[in-house]
Amino acid sequence: MQFTDRADAGARLAEALRHLAPERPVVLGLPRGGVPVAFQVARALGAPLDVTVVRKLGVPYHRELGFGAIGEGGVRVISEDIVRSSRVGQQDLAAVERAEEAELARQAARFRGDRPRVDLTDRTVILVDDGIATGSTAAAACEVVRAQGAGRVVLAVPVAPPDAIAWLATEADEVVCLSTPRAFRAVGEWYADFSQTPDEEVVDLLARAAAATSRSSASGPAGGPSGPGVSGSGMSGSSAVEVDAGGTALAGDLTLPETAGAVVMFAHGSGSSRRSPRNRAVAADLNRAGLGTLLFDLLTPAEEADRANVFDIETLAARLADATRWLRRRTSVPIGYFGASTGAAAALWAAADLAAAAGPEPGPGSGPDVGAVVSRGGRPDLAAPRLAGVRAPTLLIVGGRDTTVLELNRQAQRELRCENRLEVVPGATHLFEEPGALDEVADLARSWFNEYLSR
């Protein structure tokens, strides 16, 4: 079983965990990669989401051999047999524990901030990770949450080797695993997108889940039966929406800070979706800067099954333009586009078509104009027939080591007639997976949108 990304894996895992909803469970994600998976599970089950920070204690000079684990709240699980057989002095073992305690405290404060840890006493706890290789961390997490008072422990993962699952079945009360391939080498090979989950994404997902839980406790389901209010700039909150794109219903996530002065629509690349962790990381950064975001799928699940559709730029651009009209009927704030890979071509194509429809001198009521476009690792060459018609200021961001795409962007830049700039992120490849690369993308995008959408 292949997963698109962690959000896709989480959505599928949630379906296999529906039977636990009546138990009112708590969902805990193992940082970092387990949190995007756990976020989808918690949202589907209407359960609170938290992070479980567990630190394994490795025997000095033989760190892969764990003599125990520690968790928040002073929880300490020690294997006295391993301590005795390691023949390492208590002073050295204590030094390991002190170092891990400091790291545990740092991670917990980084991820959760000043929010209190969710109380696990007598609760059914669903421990979620993005996959299991050896199972040692998952086993330690099971022990730690039991020590924190959990009444029942369910371990849930998208993929793991059969032998690890057999062992973990003795550590948890229930194990739910969607795929146990025998030819297992690494978790990442079962994902189309297994890019690193940055700390910022973990922080954002936990904050969003906490806010949703708070709203639900105070007033029932967020948004009410008629959905979220989105007119003017007084919009607020994050909600799942159904975008009407020319009669086609497309699933989306709309996040609108209370003081949002603009909204950025995301157009995803081939093989990706609104759940793309990279685009969500950029969107979270824009939200923190006070910009609204709309992440939505340009194709229905049935359409995505035909790979030819993901490269039909004209159709994708038409969907994006229709979705822009849908959004414009609900808000008067400026709208920008953030496109990735082939999605960047759709964004440029749609921006040109909307500009043409608005006429040479657009005025009030002339149409859903686009105020700015940012392309991340984009394929603007696929929008070649429309490049000269783009009026929106356009920023092209490309990784320095993504040489083929970089040359395509340089060629496309020569065809653009709008205000534009090409930014090269040194050392970055096509997916911007290198440390700090995606942060630079987010910084560049935020500055571009703040400059041009505020005009």
Secondary structure, DSSP 8 states (H G I E B T S, - for coil): --BSSHHHHHHHHHHHTGGGGGG--EEEE-TTTHHHHHHHHHHHHT--EEE--EEEEEETTEEEEEEEEEEGGGEEEE-HHHHHHHT--HHHHHHHHHHHHHHHHHHHHHHHTT------BT-EEEEE-S--SS-HHHHHHHHHHHHTTBSEEEEEEEE--HHHHHHHTTTSSEEEEEE--SS---GGGGBS------HHHHHHHHHHHHHHHHHHHHHSSTT-TT----STT---SEEEEEEEETTEEEEEEEE--TT---EEEEE--TT--TT-HHHHHHHHHHHHTT-EEEEE-SS-HHHHTSGGGGG-HHHHHHHHHHHHHHHHTT--S-EEEEEETHHHHHHHHHHHHHHHHH-SS--TTS-----EEEEES--GGGGGGGGGG--S-EEEEEETT-HHHHHHHHHHHHH--SSEEEEEETT--TT--STTHHHHHHHHHHHHHHHHTT-
